[in-house]
Amino acid sequence: MNKGTVWTIVGVVVAVVIAWVLVNVLFSLIAFAFKLLAVAVVAVIVYFVLRSVFRRAE
């Protein structure tokens, strides 16, 4: 094995590790954004339900 082949293999391994980390971070951000959106939708629904319940009580 010559020096160029070793550096090519090291470069491929480093590229795969960096890609793995970036994809992991990206999916974590997407999951967080989806959870945030779901919480916002549920909060709006609960707000309108509570508003209608307390409006009837008056």
C-alpha positions as MATLAB code, in Angstrom:
seq = 'MNKGTVWTIVGVVVAVVIAWVLVNVLFSLIAFAFKLLAVAVVAVIVYFVLRSVFRRAE';
ca = [
       0.000    0.000    0.000;
       1.420    3.376   -0.884;
       1.055    6.654    0.992;
      -1.708    7.998   -1.307;
      -3.926    4.963   -0.743;
      -3.629    5.253    3.056;
      -4.587    8.943    2.966;
      -7.520    8.151    0.681;
      -8.819    5.549    3.128;
      -8.330    7.941    6.070;
     -10.156   10.674    4.127;
     -13.088    8.400    3.365;
     -13.369    7.321    7.014;
     -13.235   10.942    8.224;
     -15.835   11.982    5.619;
     -18.191    9.188    6.732;
     -17.797   10.126   10.409;
     -18.457   13.826    9.696;
     -21.466   12.959    7.526;
     -22.817   10.676   10.273;
     -22.589   13.461   12.862;
     -24.151   16.053   10.544;
     -27.063   13.803    9.625;
     -27.595   12.991   13.302;
     -27.712   16.691   14.186;
     -30.003   17.437   11.245;
     -32.481   14.730   12.236;
     -32.397   15.936   15.850;
     -33.250   19.467   14.709;
     -36.062   18.190   12.483;
     -37.474   16.121   15.359;
     -37.271   19.137   17.690;
     -39.032   21.361   15.151;
     -41.768   18.753   14.664;
     -42.274   18.429   18.443;
     -42.412   22.212   18.753;
     -45.032   22.394   16.000;
     -47.100   19.629   17.623;
     -46.983   21.387   21.008;
     -48.068   24.662   19.400;
     -51.045   23.009   17.676;
     -52.153   21.220   20.852;
     -51.747   24.438   22.877;
     -53.976   26.359   20.455;
     -56.634   23.622   20.600;
     -56.533   23.525   24.412;
     -56.724   27.331   24.547;
     -59.893   27.431   22.446;
     -61.463   24.550   24.398;
     -60.777   26.277   27.718;
     -62.036   29.584   26.340;
     -65.295   28.012   25.252;
     -65.727   26.188   28.569;
     -65.208   29.315   30.646;
     -67.407   31.400   28.333;
     -70.315   29.000   28.940;
     -69.796   29.136   32.713;
     -70.341   32.897   32.836;
];
